């Protein structure tokens, strides 16, 4: 019985880790505006499938100040957006 419980827990951990790695889906966008003072960026983005959101222009918070240096108006980027404390936030940029 103990072996079964350990095996079940190990399987759940592996599946959870694999899902987390696959969950970050990058979306293409164009940077419209960067507001470093308020740590926000306006993006013209394609559909955000993970958030069930159609393509549109919208303002996002930026999780890390260092991301703002990568974001220049007019630049084409790929990004990941997530809800962080109820706010749409850019969590990754490439």
Long-range contacts (C-beta under 8 A, 24 or more apart in sequence): 23-50, 24-80, 24-91, 24-92, 25-49, 25-50, 25-80, 26-78, 26-79, 26-80, 26-92, 26-94, 27-78, 27-79, 27-80, 27-81, 28-76, 28-77, 28-78, 29-76, 29-77, 29-78, 29-79, 30-74, 30-75, 30-76, 30-77, 31-71, 31-72, 31-73, 31-74, 31-75, 31-77, 32-57, 32-73, 33-73, 34-68, 34-71, 34-72, 34-73, 36-68, 39-65, 39-68, 41-68, 41-71, 41-90, 43-77, 43-79, 43-90, 45-79, 45-81, 48-81, 50-81, 50-82, 51-81, 51-82, 51-83, 51-88, 58-88, 60-88, 60-89, 60-90, 61-87, 61-88, 61-89, 61-90, 62-89, 62-90, 63-89, 63-90, 63-91, 67-93
